[in-house]
């Protein structure tokens, strides 16, 4: 799988609320215990994947706490949970490293390819000041009393969709009625996108058959195991086309605007070190702008961070990057839409993942966007 399955690579069969709560609360308790016993470098998050230093040249070592301003002559070290494995879709971050935008902002970034929920818990416990997350994670975290704040939109449309072979003639959400739909699991962004599309078609879960198939959407679809599969619209349709299959894809963004992927911080960092947040946001947005302006150069930079971008896979990965970039284009880079958060909250309430409305004004802000 080569998409942004942000919410998890964990294929548990628990309910979404229980999965998130168990993961985040257990980790949060561990983090709080660690914070009491040692002030210094943030601990490695539970279930973390291999971390990779973002800087490939010597840097000045500085003894800083998460969220501290740079010391004279040094850089503030930031370990940034990414939520997924190294991928071309992180091109703006790789570009920001290689072009020196983070360094210009006084930052040294270390990419941490651990689970998204772990990153949210780390930020909520102030063990690291930033994380890359999807919009629904922000509201789920705040419902658990984690003081996190979304400070920059990266993806301005929700990338989830549902793909079907053209022979199935599923061209609008209402056509899903009575169909078998494969989804990685009853959790995460894929499940939320599915529910949003069902709502757009006036359908309930009882109107369709939902199968948890793991991240095997392409195989399940082309083998006719499923009538439709929940996918990331910037990824699986590209791979299906490369294999010669003609598909129709229902994209969430064509029916409802939902808060998507962006940068997370916490209330303490936002209040006590706003300049750090502002510099972080600006560096990332410079990387986004450069990637959009020169995708070929960005793809070349990605090769330094992502394995397998040569050979036959290269053209597919270039197309995935191109499709991803369409979700980043906006007249107001970095700015998040209040309506997108209203819509996201409604979906989560309808799903039962939120039991009552939240104060959305505390969940996100545009004050750090240039």
PECORNOR-V609833 format. One record per residue. N is the residue number from 0. PHI is phi in degrees with one decimal (999 if undefined). D_FIRST is the distance of its C-alpha to the first C-alpha in Angstrom with 1 decimal. Layout:
BEGIN
N,PHI,D_FIRST
N,PHI,D_FIRST
END
This chain:
BEGIN
0,999,0.0
1,-128.9,3.8
2,-112.8,5.9
3,-89.2,8.8
4,-82.4,8.6
5,-63.1,11.9
6,-73.0,13.8
7,178.7,12.3
8,-106.5,10.0
9,-98.0,13.2
10,-99.9,13.5
11,-70.8,17.3
12,-105.0,19.4
13,-70.0,21.7
14,-68.4,22.6
15,-57.4,20.9
16,-64.0,24.2
17,-67.8,24.8
18,-59.2,21.3
19,-65.4,21.7
20,-63.6,25.4
21,-63.1,25.1
22,-65.7,22.4
23,-74.9,24.2
24,-69.5,27.8
25,-60.8,27.6
26,-65.6,26.1
27,-61.0,28.6
28,-61.6,31.5
29,-63.6,30.4
30,-65.9,30.2
31,-64.2,33.6
32,-64.4,35.1
33,-65.1,33.8
34,-62.3,35.1
35,-72.7,38.5
36,-93.8,38.8
37,-151.9,37.5
38,-94.7,37.5
39,164.2,35.4
40,-65.8,31.9
41,-65.8,29.3
42,-71.4,28.0
43,-69.9,24.5
44,-66.9,22.6
45,-60.6,22.0
46,72.5,18.6
47,-73.5,17.9
48,-87.9,15.6
49,-65.0,17.3
50,-92.8,19.2
51,-136.8,20.0
52,-66.5,23.3
53,-79.3,23.0
54,-93.2,26.5
55,-112.9,27.1
56,-140.2,30.9
57,-59.3,33.5
58,-128.3,33.9
59,-76.9,36.8
60,-73.7,36.3
61,-134.3,37.3
62,-88.7,37.8
63,-119.4,36.4
64,-87.7,35.3
65,-54.6,32.1
66,92.8,33.3
67,-72.6,36.4
68,-72.3,37.6
69,-60.9,37.7
70,-81.0,40.6
71,-54.2,43.0
72,77.3,41.6
73,-125.3,38.3
74,-123.3,34.8
75,-79.5,33.3
76,-81.6,30.4
77,-124.8,27.4
78,-91.8,24.5
79,-109.8,21.8
80,-64.4,19.0
81,-102.5,15.9
82,89.0,13.8
83,-161.4,10.5
84,-72.0,9.9
85,-52.5,11.6
86,-158.1,10.4
87,-61.2,12.5
88,-70.6,12.7
89,-93.5,14.9
90,-49.5,17.3
91,-58.4,20.3
92,-72.8,20.4
93,-64.5,20.2
94,-63.4,22.9
95,-62.7,25.0
96,-71.3,25.1
97,-68.2,26.0
98,-85.8,28.5
99,82.0,30.1
100,-68.8,29.8
101,-67.2,29.0
102,-63.6,31.9
103,-59.9,34.2
104,-86.1,33.4
105,79.4,34.4
106,-123.5,31.0
107,-118.8,29.0
108,-104.3,25.3
109,-115.3,23.3
110,-78.7,19.6
111,-117.1,18.5
112,-90.7,14.8
113,-102.3,15.7
114,-62.1,15.0
115,-61.5,16.2
116,-62.2,18.9
117,-64.7,20.3
118,-61.5,20.7
119,-61.3,22.5
120,-65.2,24.8
121,-60.7,25.5
122,-66.7,26.6
123,-61.4,28.5
124,-90.9,30.4
125,60.4,31.1
126,-88.6,29.6
127,-148.9,27.7
128,-81.8,28.6
129,-140.3,25.3
130,-156.1,21.7
131,-94.3,18.9
132,-141.4,18.4
133,-98.0,18.1
134,-57.5,21.4
135,-64.2,21.4
136,-63.8,21.1
137,-63.8,24.3
138,-71.3,26.3
139,-63.8,25.1
140,-68.1,26.1
141,-66.3,29.4
142,-64.6,30.1
143,-94.5,30.0
144,70.8,32.5
145,-83.6,30.2
146,-82.4,31.9
147,-98.4,28.9
148,-139.5,29.1
149,-84.5,26.7
150,-119.0,28.3
151,-160.2,26.2
152,-86.4,24.0
153,-104.0,21.3
154,-87.3,19.4
155,-96.5,22.3
156,-137.7,20.6
157,-72.9,18.1
158,-84.8,14.9
159,-78.5,14.1
160,-154.3,15.3
161,-128.2,15.8
162,-109.0,15.5
163,-141.0,17.9
164,-65.0,19.3
165,-57.1,22.5
166,-64.0,24.6
167,-79.1,24.0
168,55.7,25.7
169,-100.3,23.9
170,-116.6,24.8
171,-148.5,25.7
172,-55.3,24.8
173,-65.4,27.9
174,-69.8,26.8
175,-75.9,24.3
176,-57.0,27.3
177,80.1,27.4
178,-92.7,23.9
179,-91.4,21.2
180,-120.9,18.1
181,-90.9,14.9
182,-135.0,13.3
183,-51.2,10.9
184,178.4,14.2
185,-84.8,17.5
186,-161.0,16.7
187,75.5,15.3
188,-60.6,14.9
189,-62.2,13.4
190,-66.6,16.5
191,-65.7,18.8
192,-63.6,17.7
193,-60.0,18.4
194,-62.7,21.7
195,-64.0,22.6
196,-72.3,22.2
197,-61.9,24.2
198,-61.6,26.8
199,-62.2,27.0
200,-94.0,27.8
201,69.1,30.3
202,-113.5,28.5
203,-111.6,28.0
204,-60.1,25.5
205,-68.5,28.4
206,-84.6,28.4
207,-134.7,25.0
208,-109.7,23.3
209,-104.2,20.1
210,-113.3,18.0
211,-83.8,15.5
212,-119.6,12.9
213,69.5,10.1
214,-93.5,6.5
215,-125.0,7.9
216,-62.2,9.2
217,-63.0,9.6
218,-62.2,11.4
219,-65.2,13.3
220,-75.9,14.6
221,-72.9,15.7
222,-90.6,17.3
223,64.3,19.2
224,-67.8,18.3
225,-128.5,17.8
226,-76.3,19.8
227,-145.3,17.2
228,-137.2,13.8
229,-83.6,12.9
230,-136.2,10.3
231,-98.9,10.2
232,-65.4,13.0
233,-91.0,12.2
234,-126.8,8.9
235,-57.4,8.6
236,-58.8,12.4
237,-65.8,12.4
238,-67.7,10.3
239,-64.3,12.6
240,-63.4,15.5
241,-65.1,14.9
242,-89.0,15.1
243,92.8,18.3
244,-94.4,17.7
245,-97.7,19.6
246,-132.6,18.3
247,-108.2,19.8
248,-124.8,17.9
249,-90.6,19.6
250,-102.7,18.8
251,-53.0,20.0
252,-62.2,21.6
253,-81.2,23.9
254,-123.6,25.4
255,-156.7,25.4
256,-92.1,24.9
257,-121.8,23.1
258,-63.3,23.0
259,-114.1,19.6
260,-70.7,18.2
261,-168.7,21.0
262,-103.8,23.1
263,-110.8,24.6
264,-134.2,27.8
265,-124.5,30.5
266,-61.1,34.0
267,-64.3,35.8
268,-64.2,34.1
269,-63.1,34.6
270,-81.1,38.2
271,-96.8,39.3
272,-140.0,37.3
273,-62.4,36.6
274,-67.4,36.9
275,-61.5,34.0
276,-61.2,31.8
277,-62.5,33.2
278,-66.8,32.6
279,-63.3,29.0
280,-60.5,28.4
281,-63.4,30.3
282,-63.6,28.4
283,-64.8,25.0
284,-65.4,26.5
285,-64.1,27.9
286,-65.1,24.5
287,-63.1,23.2
288,-61.4,26.4
289,-64.3,26.2
290,-63.2,22.6
291,-65.0,23.8
292,-78.2,26.9
293,-140.5,25.6
294,-65.0,21.9
295,-64.1,22.7
296,-63.3,24.0
297,-62.2,21.2
298,-64.3,18.6
299,-60.9,21.0
300,-63.4,21.1
301,-57.9,17.3
302,-60.9,17.8
303,-76.1,19.8
304,-115.9,17.1
305,-122.7,13.8
306,-79.3,13.6
307,79.7,12.9
308,-99.0,14.2
309,-107.7,17.0
310,69.9,17.8
311,-64.5,16.4
312,-74.7,13.0
313,-61.4,15.3
314,-65.5,16.2
315,-63.9,12.9
316,-67.2,12.0
317,-64.6,15.5
318,-69.2,15.1
319,-63.7,12.1
320,-62.5,14.5
321,-61.9,17.3
322,-65.6,15.9
323,-62.9,15.1
324,-60.3,18.6
325,-62.5,20.1
326,-83.9,19.2
327,-98.2,21.0
328,-74.3,24.2
329,-163.2,27.2
330,-76.2,30.9
331,-127.8,30.8
332,-54.7,28.1
333,88.8,27.2
334,-82.9,29.2
335,-104.5,27.9
336,-94.1,29.4
337,-56.5,31.5
338,-65.2,30.9
339,-61.6,27.1
340,-75.4,27.9
341,-60.8,30.5
342,-64.5,28.1
343,-62.4,25.4
344,-61.7,28.1
345,-61.9,29.3
346,-61.8,26.0
347,-67.4,25.8
348,-66.0,29.4
349,-63.1,29.0
350,-80.5,26.2
351,84.0,28.5
352,-78.5,26.2
353,-116.1,29.1
354,-94.1,32.6
355,-155.0,34.5
356,-62.4,34.1
357,-103.0,33.6
358,-79.8,35.5
359,-66.0,32.9
360,-64.5,35.1
361,-92.4,34.2
362,-88.8,30.5
363,-148.6,30.0
364,-153.8,32.2
365,-107.8,32.5
366,-69.2,35.3
367,-99.2,33.4
368,-83.8,32.1
369,-55.0,34.4
END
